[in-house]
Amino acid sequence: MNDKRDTILIVDDNKTNIGVLISTLKVHGFRTITALNGTMAIRRAEFSGPDLILLDVMMPEMDGFETCCRLKADDKTREIPVIFMTALSDVKDKLRGFEVGGVDYVTKPFEETEVLARVKTHLTLRNTQKQLRKEIAERRQAETTLRESEERFRTIFENAPVMINSFDTAGRCLLWNHQCEETLG
């Protein structure tokens, strides 16, 4: 069972395919939302911010490639991994999916274990990326705080009206302020 209950947006114009995927994913603890076309998918993705999108390639009006392009062009949905679902077997079609921003693909008819493996893999990657971004932001904030603290210390140290110095264990002076220079020469 999935602890966090990741949300998967399933986009397919075939309700039977949607039903199969919902059944498979819910049994394994995932929350699902659905869309029957690209326009609906974009709206649902913007509104609900799913953790991953399973996107059919061949749909009327707006195909999966165009839908993915639009998702990747929007700041709200850019980072959501998209796995294409396709019956297409041509390498050019698969490569096009990667070019427009897809992270993977599954072939129809679906193999339950393959779909689950790919979904779990890309959710793990996304969660790891999110954690890394958070840690990088925290580190940058800590570095900024440290730099500001060092600047305050240096200002206080240099402008103190008393002599301040520091010596190592051998008695060598390592650090002295302006007041030491003026007093001791």
Helices and strands as residue ranges (DSSP letters): E 7-11, H 15-27, E 31-35, H 38-48, E 52-56, H 64-73, E 82-86, H 91-99, E 104-107, H 112-159, E 165-167, E 173-176, H 178-184
